[in-house]
Amino acid sequence: MLKKLLILATVFAGMNAQLAWSQESPDALVRKNTTEILAALKADKDLAAGNQKKIEKLADEKILPLFNFVRMTQLAVGRNWKDASDAQKKSLIDEFRTLLVRTYSTSLTQFRNQTIDVKPTKMAATDAEVVVKTQVIQPGGQPIPIDYSLEKSGDSWKVYDVLIDGVSLVTNYRSSFNTEIQKSGIDGLIKSLSDRNSKNAAQK
């Protein structure tokens, strides 16, 4: 799962942070922006060399604004969300966001020669949720299907879950989150995420 996640940001990078609702469909916008961003990744020697500041800047500007971190955290925490205080919910969202930022920033450094095949998306103009299906094409490897669940938020679309090879990103985290909560409560999960983020920052 982690290996496949390393490819994930490559696709996210192609999705414009605003993905505004227009006559252009979500899959057409994904296809257009994927082409532009992948070209930039290939052309920028600093990104290819793993320049951390540039990578985090790209992730912050082009990838992360597309996420609905509140809903993603809520879904990942699952039934325990209702038992968390407002302060705990904020801490969970902040720590989960930091974890994903570092995951996707690292993913960008793994980009080599993958290409993205965005499938046509069937949807009505009134749809508030849509799934955009894509495949990551790897030289010498099997294509990896990645499906994005997006919801309409105002005039833009936000990702709230991702399925990689049929495995939900949110569900994958939910299992480990629930285990930690059962062991040491919601504060224990927050501490575990905080410790993990601090360790990742030190390693960087």
C-alpha positions as CSV (number, residue, x, y, z in Angstrom):
1,M,0.0,0.0,0.0
2,L,2.8,2.4,0.9
3,K,4.6,1.8,-2.3
4,K,1.5,2.6,-4.3
5,L,0.9,5.7,-2.2
6,L,4.3,7.0,-3.4
7,I,2.8,7.3,-6.9
8,L,-0.3,9.0,-5.6
9,A,0.9,12.6,-5.5
10,T,2.0,12.4,-9.1
11,V,-1.7,12.2,-10.0
12,F,-2.8,14.7,-7.4
13,A,-0.3,17.1,-8.7
14,G,-2.2,17.2,-12.0
15,M,-5.5,18.2,-10.3
16,N,-5.8,22.0,-10.1
17,A,-6.4,23.1,-6.6
18,Q,-9.6,24.9,-7.5
19,L,-11.0,22.4,-10.1
20,A,-13.8,24.9,-10.5
21,W,-17.2,23.8,-11.8
22,S,-17.6,24.9,-15.5
23,Q,-18.6,23.5,-18.8
24,E,-15.4,21.4,-18.6
25,S,-16.0,18.1,-16.8
26,P,-13.8,17.0,-13.8
27,D,-12.1,14.3,-15.8
28,A,-11.2,16.8,-18.6
29,L,-9.8,19.2,-16.1
30,V,-7.8,16.3,-14.4
31,R,-6.5,15.3,-17.8
32,K,-5.5,18.8,-18.8
33,N,-3.8,19.7,-15.6
34,T,-2.1,16.3,-15.2
35,T,-0.3,16.9,-18.6
36,E,0.8,20.4,-17.5
37,I,2.1,19.4,-14.0
38,L,3.9,16.2,-15.2
39,A,5.7,18.2,-17.8
40,A,6.8,20.6,-15.1
41,L,8.1,17.8,-12.9
42,K,10.1,16.4,-15.7
43,A,11.5,19.8,-16.7
44,D,12.5,21.0,-13.2
45,K,15.9,19.6,-12.3
46,D,15.5,20.7,-8.6
47,L,12.3,18.7,-8.2
48,A,13.9,15.7,-9.9
49,A,16.9,16.0,-7.5
50,G,14.6,16.0,-4.5
51,N,14.7,19.7,-3.5
52,Q,12.6,19.5,-0.4
53,K,11.5,23.2,-0.3
54,K,10.4,23.1,-4.0
55,I,8.6,19.8,-3.5
56,E,6.7,21.0,-0.4
57,K,5.8,24.3,-2.2
58,L,4.4,22.3,-5.2
59,A,2.5,20.0,-2.9
60,D,1.1,22.9,-0.9
61,E,0.1,24.9,-3.9
62,K,-1.1,22.2,-6.4
63,I,-2.1,19.2,-4.4
64,L,-3.2,19.8,-0.8
65,P,-5.9,22.5,-1.5
66,L,-7.8,19.8,-3.3
67,F,-8.4,17.7,-0.2
68,N,-11.3,18.0,2.2
69,F,-9.2,17.3,5.3
70,V,-12.1,17.7,7.7
71,R,-14.1,15.0,6.0
72,M,-11.1,12.7,5.4
73,T,-10.1,12.9,9.1
74,Q,-13.7,12.3,10.1
75,L,-14.0,9.2,7.9
76,A,-10.6,7.9,9.0
77,V,-11.5,8.2,12.7
78,G,-14.8,6.6,12.1
79,R,-17.4,6.1,14.8
80,N,-15.0,7.5,17.4
81,W,-15.3,11.0,15.8
82,K,-18.5,11.8,17.7
83,D,-16.7,11.2,21.1
84,A,-13.9,13.7,20.3
85,S,-14.1,17.2,21.7
86,D,-13.8,20.2,19.4
87,A,-10.2,20.7,20.5
88,Q,-9.4,17.0,19.9
89,K,-11.0,17.2,16.4
90,K,-8.9,20.2,15.5
91,S,-5.7,18.4,16.7
92,L,-6.7,15.3,14.7
93,I,-7.2,17.3,11.5
94,D,-4.0,19.2,12.0
95,E,-1.9,16.1,12.6
96,F,-3.5,14.0,9.9
97,R,-3.0,16.9,7.4
98,T,0.7,17.1,8.4
99,L,1.0,13.3,7.9
100,L,-0.5,13.5,4.4
101,V,1.6,16.5,3.4
102,R,4.8,14.6,4.2
103,T,3.6,11.5,2.5
104,Y,2.8,13.3,-0.7
105,S,5.9,15.5,-0.6
106,T,7.9,12.3,-0.4
107,S,5.8,10.8,-3.3
108,L,6.9,13.6,-5.6
109,T,10.5,12.6,-5.2
110,Q,9.7,9.1,-6.4
111,F,8.3,10.3,-9.7
112,R,10.1,8.9,-12.7
113,N,8.4,8.0,-16.0
114,Q,4.9,7.2,-15.0
115,T,2.0,8.5,-17.1
116,I,-1.6,8.9,-16.2
117,D,-4.6,7.6,-18.1
118,V,-7.8,9.5,-17.0
119,K,-11.0,7.7,-17.8
120,P,-14.1,9.5,-19.1
121,T,-16.4,10.3,-16.1
122,K,-20.2,9.9,-16.5
123,M,-22.1,12.5,-14.4
124,A,-25.0,14.8,-14.5
125,A,-24.8,18.6,-14.1
126,T,-26.6,18.3,-10.8
127,D,-24.3,15.7,-9.3
128,A,-22.7,16.7,-6.0
129,E,-20.3,13.8,-5.8
130,V,-18.3,12.0,-8.6
131,V,-15.7,9.3,-8.9
132,V,-12.8,10.1,-11.3
133,K,-11.1,6.8,-12.4
134,T,-7.5,6.9,-13.5
135,Q,-4.7,4.4,-14.2
136,V,-1.0,5.0,-13.4
137,I,1.0,3.5,-16.3
138,Q,4.4,2.3,-15.3
139,P,7.2,1.3,-17.7
140,G,7.6,-2.4,-17.4
141,G,4.9,-2.8,-14.8
142,Q,1.2,-3.4,-14.5
143,P,-1.1,-0.3,-14.5
144,I,-2.3,0.7,-11.1
145,P,-6.0,1.8,-10.9
146,I,-6.6,4.9,-8.7
147,D,-10.2,6.2,-8.2
148,Y,-10.9,9.6,-6.6
149,S,-14.0,10.3,-4.7
150,L,-14.8,14.0,-5.0
151,E,-17.6,16.1,-3.6
152,K,-18.7,19.5,-4.7
153,S,-17.9,22.2,-2.2
154,G,-19.2,25.6,-3.2
155,D,-17.8,26.2,-6.7
156,S,-15.0,23.6,-6.5
157,W,-14.4,19.9,-6.1
158,K,-12.6,18.4,-3.1
159,V,-11.2,14.9,-2.7
160,Y,-12.4,13.0,0.4
161,D,-11.2,9.5,-0.4
162,V,-8.9,7.6,-2.8
163,L,-9.0,4.0,-3.8
164,I,-5.7,2.5,-4.9
165,D,-6.1,-0.9,-6.5
166,G,-9.5,-1.1,-4.8
167,V,-8.2,-0.2,-1.3
168,S,-9.6,2.9,0.3
169,L,-7.0,5.3,1.7
170,V,-9.5,6.4,4.4
171,T,-10.4,2.8,5.4
172,N,-6.7,1.9,5.5
173,Y,-6.0,4.6,8.1
174,R,-9.3,3.9,10.0
175,S,-8.1,0.4,11.0
176,S,-4.9,1.7,12.6
177,F,-6.6,4.7,14.1
178,N,-9.3,2.6,15.8
179,T,-6.6,0.2,17.1
180,E,-4.8,3.2,18.7
181,I,-8.0,4.7,20.1
182,Q,-9.0,1.4,21.7
183,K,-5.5,1.1,23.3
184,S,-5.0,4.7,24.5
185,G,-8.0,6.8,23.6
186,I,-8.4,9.8,21.3
187,D,-5.5,11.7,23.0
188,G,-3.4,8.6,22.5
189,L,-4.1,8.7,18.7
190,I,-3.2,12.4,18.6
191,K,0.0,11.8,20.4
192,S,0.9,8.9,18.1
193,L,0.3,11.1,15.0
194,S,2.3,13.9,16.6
195,D,5.2,11.6,17.4
196,R,5.2,10.2,13.9
197,N,5.2,13.6,12.4
198,S,8.0,14.8,14.6
199,K,10.0,11.7,13.7
200,N,9.4,12.3,10.0
201,A,10.5,16.0,10.3
202,A,13.7,15.0,12.1
203,Q,14.5,12.4,9.4
204,K,13.9,15.0,6.7
